Amino acid sequence: MFGAPLGEIDAYIGYRLRMAGAAQSPFTPAALRAVAAASGGGPRVVNTLCFTALTLAFGAGTARVTEALIDEAVADLSLDISVGQTPV
């Protein structure tokens, strides 16, 4: 999944959310693009980034995960991954 296109990452996140019982995705389209860009497509990074963003959304009292929350999660996790780079 490393370097996976946005569609695959979106489908992966959607699958994980459905398995957790979510009726719909809390991630905005811009947030999904930000996850794809920041994660490099690595499943563990995608999972960690989404979990962190969901936790931040809960703390902020919102049901939507926005691009700004993904950016905050990236900063909190100290991710420094450029698009196209494989996470270590």
Buried (B, 14 or more C-beta within 10 A) or exposed (E): BEEBEBEEBBEBBBEBBEEEEEEEBBBBEEBBBBBBBBBBBBBEBBBBBBEBBBEBBEEBEEEEBBBBBBBBBBEEBEBEBEEEEEBE
